[in-house]
Amino acid sequence: MTDRPNYLPERLALLADLNAARYLTDGLLSGKEDVPAIELNKITEPLPHDDRSRAELAPVRDLIDDALYQFRDDRPTSADAWLAPRLHATLRLTRREAADRRFWNYLGLGVAPDYVVWRHMAAKSEGGASRVAARRFQGPAYTQAFARLWWAAELFRDGPDYAPVVTVCGIQDMLNTALRMDMVDHRPTAQAMVRLMERGTVRTGREVNALVAAVNASAATLMYEVVAPDTDRDGKPLRDWIEAAESAPAVPRRDLPIGPYEEKTPERSVDVLVDHFAELFAGAPVRGRRDADEGTGGGEV
């Protein structure tokens, strides 16, 4: 497997798409070669802010090393639920900063290519070789190895509470499907889907895909923002949280970190959508689920 980079600078940086593409070699994607770290760091760009505490590379790399150690004997997918909230709390980014693909390119190639290979190495297919998809290093926010975790934490945390993020990351299909949908930017929608998972109403990847598809289709005719309003978002708690990065200790490894002290999602709005989504899911086609009222009519589709 690709080793930890042998040269790591003090600060995080940005890596443009065109420059990142140069390092997506067959050797890297197959886990046989390392990224030439010194060469790569010569073509990076500095972060747009001068907040030294949020630009430090060491806390991010230390966190990733801990994930690699803690989950070394488990399935790599098990690391997502642990790493997502802690990565979010360590980086303390604004959404504008997190929307910059160059930042994630650098994390994937300049900070922790070994983690990307370990986490996303696809199983060897018949007659083929095991390899990592290039989009795990450089790709959209819902596929790039670290961006997907950060956005999962951002969209599914409930104010300062990261517990819903752990639930979401426990089923890979939720990450793979829901992060592509604009609807999860509405907090009551996101929390209502989490609630159905917590209750055991939705338990498998197939059921998650069916739920997300049904909720997304319903959004075309029902404005969730109207029937289940969110609170007005106040940017001050996030700004305060980001400014406190300089004095913040390292994120806890055993307990969940605490996010920005934003107001939690209105419970009444979540309850309204939980009931609605449960009805949608009851009638949604799920592969392998049979409809008791129609014999085999609810089989695989």
C-alpha positions as CSV (number, residue, x, y, z in Angstrom):
1,M,0.0,0.0,0.0
2,T,1.1,3.6,-0.6
3,D,3.1,4.8,2.4
4,R,2.6,8.0,4.4
5,P,4.2,10.9,2.5
6,N,7.9,11.2,3.5
7,Y,7.8,15.0,3.4
8,L,5.0,17.0,5.0
9,P,5.2,20.8,5.2
10,E,3.9,22.7,8.2
11,R,0.8,24.2,6.5
12,L,-2.1,22.9,4.4
13,A,-2.3,24.2,0.8
14,L,-4.4,24.2,-2.4
15,L,-3.7,22.0,-5.4
16,A,-5.3,22.9,-8.7
17,D,-7.2,20.3,-10.7
18,L,-4.7,20.3,-13.6
19,N,-1.8,19.9,-11.3
20,A,-3.5,17.2,-9.3
21,A,-4.2,15.2,-12.4
22,R,-0.5,14.8,-13.1
23,Y,-0.1,12.7,-10.0
24,L,-3.0,10.3,-10.7
25,T,-0.8,7.6,-12.1
26,D,-1.5,3.9,-12.6
27,G,1.1,3.3,-9.9
28,L,-0.7,5.5,-7.3
29,L,-4.1,4.2,-8.2
30,S,-3.0,0.6,-7.8
31,G,-1.3,1.4,-4.5
32,K,2.2,0.5,-5.8
33,E,3.7,4.0,-5.9
34,D,3.8,7.0,-3.6
35,V,3.2,10.6,-4.5
36,P,6.4,12.5,-5.0
37,A,5.7,14.8,-2.1
38,I,8.5,17.3,-2.5
39,E,7.7,17.8,-6.2
40,L,4.0,18.2,-5.5
41,N,4.5,20.8,-2.8
42,K,6.4,23.0,-5.2
43,I,3.3,23.6,-7.3
44,T,0.7,24.2,-4.5
45,E,-0.9,27.5,-3.7
46,P,-1.3,29.0,-0.2
47,L,-4.6,29.0,1.6
48,P,-6.6,32.2,1.0
49,H,-6.8,33.0,4.8
50,D,-4.0,33.8,7.2
51,D,-5.4,31.9,10.1
52,R,-2.4,29.9,11.2
53,S,-4.2,27.6,13.5
54,R,-6.6,26.4,10.8
55,A,-3.7,26.0,8.3
56,E,-1.7,23.6,10.4
57,L,-1.2,20.3,8.6
58,A,0.0,18.2,11.6
59,P,-3.4,18.0,13.5
60,V,-5.1,16.7,10.3
61,R,-2.4,14.2,9.6
62,D,-2.3,13.0,13.2
63,L,-6.1,12.4,13.1
64,I,-5.8,10.4,9.9
65,D,-2.9,8.3,11.4
66,D,-5.2,7.6,14.4
67,A,-8.0,6.4,12.1
68,L,-5.6,4.2,10.2
69,Y,-4.4,2.7,13.5
70,Q,-7.8,2.3,15.1
71,F,-9.4,0.6,12.1
72,R,-6.4,-1.3,10.9
73,D,-8.1,-4.7,11.5
74,D,-11.7,-3.6,10.5
75,R,-13.3,-3.0,7.2
76,P,-12.1,0.4,5.9
77,T,-15.7,1.6,5.6
78,S,-15.9,1.4,9.4
79,A,-13.6,4.4,9.6
80,D,-16.1,6.8,8.0
81,A,-18.4,7.3,11.0
82,W,-15.4,7.9,13.3
83,L,-13.5,10.2,11.0
84,A,-16.3,12.4,9.5
85,P,-17.2,14.4,12.6
86,R,-13.6,14.7,13.8
87,L,-12.3,15.8,10.4
88,H,-15.1,18.5,10.3
89,A,-14.2,19.7,13.9
90,T,-10.5,19.7,13.2
91,L,-10.6,21.7,9.9
92,R,-13.3,24.3,11.0
93,L,-14.1,25.4,7.5
94,T,-16.7,27.7,6.1
95,R,-18.9,26.2,3.3
96,R,-17.2,28.6,0.9
97,E,-13.8,27.2,1.8
98,A,-15.1,23.6,1.7
99,A,-16.5,24.2,-1.8
100,D,-12.9,24.8,-3.2
101,R,-11.9,21.5,-4.8
102,R,-8.3,22.5,-4.6
103,F,-8.3,22.1,-0.8
104,W,-9.5,18.5,-1.1
105,N,-7.1,17.7,-3.9
106,Y,-4.3,18.7,-1.6
107,L,-5.6,16.6,1.3
108,G,-6.0,13.6,-0.9
109,L,-2.6,13.8,-2.7
110,G,-0.4,16.0,-0.5
111,V,-1.5,15.0,3.1
112,A,-2.9,11.5,3.1
113,P,-2.8,9.6,-0.2
114,D,-2.0,6.4,1.8
115,Y,-5.4,6.8,3.6
116,V,-7.2,7.2,0.3
117,V,-5.6,4.0,-1.0
118,W,-6.4,2.1,2.2
119,R,-10.0,3.3,2.4
120,H,-11.0,3.2,-1.3
121,M,-9.1,0.4,-2.9
122,A,-11.7,-1.5,-4.9
123,A,-11.8,-5.3,-4.6
124,K,-10.0,-7.1,-7.3
125,S,-12.3,-8.0,-10.2
126,E,-12.0,-11.2,-12.2
127,G,-9.0,-10.9,-14.5
128,G,-8.3,-7.3,-13.3
129,A,-6.2,-5.6,-10.7
130,S,-7.3,-3.8,-7.5
131,R,-7.2,0.0,-7.8
132,V,-8.6,3.2,-6.5
133,A,-10.9,5.3,-8.6
134,A,-9.3,8.6,-9.5
135,R,-12.3,10.5,-8.2
136,R,-11.4,9.5,-4.7
137,F,-8.4,11.7,-4.9
138,Q,-9.8,14.4,-7.2
139,G,-13.5,14.5,-7.7
140,P,-16.9,16.0,-6.8
141,A,-17.6,16.6,-3.1
142,Y,-19.8,13.5,-2.9
143,T,-17.0,11.1,-4.1
144,Q,-13.7,12.7,-3.0
145,A,-12.4,10.7,0.0
146,F,-12.2,13.6,2.5
147,A,-14.7,16.1,1.0
148,R,-17.5,13.5,1.2
149,L,-16.9,13.1,5.0
150,W,-16.7,16.8,5.6
151,W,-20.0,17.5,3.8
152,A,-21.7,14.6,5.5
153,A,-20.8,16.1,8.8
154,E,-21.8,19.6,7.8
155,L,-25.2,18.6,6.3
156,F,-26.2,16.0,8.9
157,R,-24.9,17.5,12.2
158,D,-27.7,18.9,14.3
159,G,-26.2,22.2,15.5
160,P,-23.3,21.2,17.7
161,D,-24.4,17.5,17.8
162,Y,-22.5,15.2,15.6
163,A,-24.4,12.0,16.6
164,P,-26.6,12.1,13.5
165,V,-23.5,12.1,11.4
166,V,-22.4,8.8,12.9
167,T,-25.8,7.3,12.0
168,V,-25.6,8.5,8.4
169,C,-22.0,7.3,7.9
170,G,-23.0,3.8,9.2
171,I,-24.7,3.0,5.8
172,Q,-22.6,3.7,2.8
173,D,-25.5,4.2,0.5
174,M,-26.6,7.2,2.5
175,L,-23.3,8.9,1.8
176,N,-23.2,7.8,-1.8
177,T,-26.8,8.8,-2.6
178,A,-28.0,11.6,-0.2
179,L,-25.0,13.8,-0.7
180,R,-25.9,14.2,-4.3
181,M,-29.3,15.7,-3.4
182,D,-29.9,19.4,-2.7
183,M,-32.7,18.5,-0.4
184,V,-30.4,17.5,2.4
185,D,-29.4,21.2,2.7
186,H,-32.8,21.6,4.4
187,R,-32.0,20.6,8.0
188,P,-35.5,19.1,8.9
189,T,-35.3,16.9,5.8
190,A,-31.8,15.7,6.7
191,Q,-32.7,15.0,10.4
192,A,-36.0,13.3,9.5
193,M,-34.2,10.8,7.3
194,V,-31.7,10.2,10.2
195,R,-34.5,9.7,12.6
196,L,-36.0,6.9,10.4
197,M,-32.6,5.2,10.4
198,E,-32.2,5.6,14.2
199,R,-35.7,4.0,14.7
200,G,-34.8,1.0,12.5
201,T,-37.5,1.9,9.9
202,V,-34.7,2.1,7.3
203,R,-31.9,-0.3,7.9
204,T,-30.2,-1.4,4.7
205,G,-28.5,0.2,1.8
206,R,-31.4,-0.8,-0.5
207,E,-33.9,0.8,1.9
208,V,-31.8,4.0,2.1
209,N,-31.8,4.3,-1.7
210,A,-35.5,3.8,-1.8
211,L,-36.1,6.4,0.9
212,V,-33.9,9.0,-0.7
213,A,-35.5,8.5,-4.1
214,A,-39.0,8.8,-2.6
215,V,-38.1,11.9,-0.6
216,N,-36.5,13.5,-3.6
217,A,-39.4,12.8,-5.9
218,S,-41.9,14.1,-3.3
219,A,-39.9,17.4,-3.1
220,A,-40.9,18.2,-6.6
221,T,-44.5,18.7,-5.5
222,L,-44.2,19.4,-1.7
223,M,-42.1,22.3,-0.5
224,Y,-40.5,20.9,2.7
225,E,-39.3,24.4,3.7
226,V,-43.0,25.4,4.0
227,V,-44.5,22.4,5.8
228,A,-41.4,22.0,8.0
229,P,-39.7,25.3,8.4
230,D,-36.2,25.6,9.8
231,T,-35.0,28.3,12.1
232,D,-33.3,31.4,10.6
233,R,-29.6,30.6,10.4
234,D,-27.4,32.8,12.5
235,G,-23.8,32.9,11.2
236,K,-22.3,34.2,14.5
237,P,-22.0,30.7,16.2
238,L,-20.1,29.4,13.2
239,R,-17.8,32.5,13.1
240,D,-17.1,32.2,16.8
241,W,-16.4,28.5,16.5
242,I,-13.9,29.1,13.7
243,E,-12.2,32.0,15.6
244,A,-11.8,29.7,18.6
245,A,-9.7,27.2,16.6
246,E,-6.5,28.8,17.8
247,S,-7.2,27.9,21.4
248,A,-9.1,24.7,20.8
249,P,-7.5,21.4,21.9
250,A,-7.2,18.4,19.6
251,V,-10.5,16.8,18.9
252,P,-11.3,13.9,21.3
253,R,-10.7,10.4,20.0
254,R,-13.2,8.6,22.2
255,D,-16.0,11.1,22.6
256,L,-17.6,13.0,19.8
257,P,-16.4,16.6,19.3
258,I,-18.7,19.5,19.7
259,G,-19.6,21.5,16.7
260,P,-20.7,25.2,16.4
261,Y,-23.2,26.2,19.0
262,E,-26.0,26.8,16.4
263,E,-29.6,26.3,17.3
264,K,-30.8,22.7,16.8
265,T,-33.3,21.8,14.1
266,P,-36.9,22.5,15.2
267,E,-38.3,19.3,16.6
268,R,-41.8,19.9,15.4
269,S,-40.6,20.3,11.8
270,V,-38.6,17.0,12.1
271,D,-41.7,15.2,13.4
272,V,-43.8,16.4,10.5
273,L,-41.4,15.1,8.0
274,V,-40.7,11.8,9.8
275,D,-44.4,10.9,9.5
276,H,-44.5,12.0,5.9
277,F,-41.3,10.2,4.9
278,A,-42.4,7.0,6.7
279,E,-45.5,7.0,4.5
280,L,-43.4,7.5,1.4
281,F,-41.1,4.7,2.4
282,A,-43.9,2.3,3.1
283,G,-45.0,2.6,-0.6
284,A,-41.5,2.9,-2.1
285,P,-40.1,0.0,-4.2
286,V,-37.3,-1.7,-2.4
287,R,-35.3,-4.4,-4.1
288,G,-36.0,-7.7,-2.4
289,R,-38.9,-6.5,-0.3
290,R,-42.3,-8.1,-1.0
291,D,-45.6,-6.4,-0.6
292,A,-47.7,-8.4,1.8
293,D,-50.9,-7.3,0.2
294,E,-49.9,-8.2,-3.3
295,G,-48.0,-11.5,-2.9
296,T,-45.0,-11.2,-5.2
297,G,-46.0,-7.8,-6.6
298,G,-43.4,-6.0,-4.4
299,G,-40.4,-8.0,-5.5
300,E,-37.2,-6.8,-7.0
301,V,-37.3,-3.9,-9.4
